[in-house]
Amino acid sequence: MSMTVKNNDSLWFKDAIIYEVSVRAFFDSNGDGIGDFQGLIQKLGYLEDLGINTIWLMPFFPSPLKDDGFDVTEYCDVHADYGTLSDFKQFLKDAHSRGIRVITELILNHTSDQHPWFKRSRRAKAGSRYREFYVWSDT
């Protein structure tokens, strides 16, 4: 089954059949016990056969994984366990060629305590621009 993505349809989500994917738990392509983007690429045909037209990716960014990947340390890269940024781009290309949309879980309300923004804010003096990146409490 092949579907066409209608780029001009602003209400596409109303009829979307969405499959939520945790890359880490989906399919391991290299035998290390951890799912990855190459595994996801290998299973796009399976997902297409299910009749889905959208994949919703749970967090896949670099993270210490203290909060299931919701504790992001870098928003512009891929967690090394899941592959590379090139693997992610290939996954997008392959999914789109099958008419499958991809949406990502983007965590903007907090970061990991290992994120450079957090570390800079923690070191900054009270009242400074960087200190105001986060809400701090003495308790």
ABEGO torsion letter per residue (X at the ends): XBBBBBAABAAAAAABBBBBBBAAAABBAAGAGBBBAAAAAAAAAAAAAAGBABBBBBBABBBAGAAGGABBABAABBBAAAEBAAAAAAAAAAAAAAGBBBBBBBBAABBBAABAAAAAAAABBBGBAAAAABBBBAX
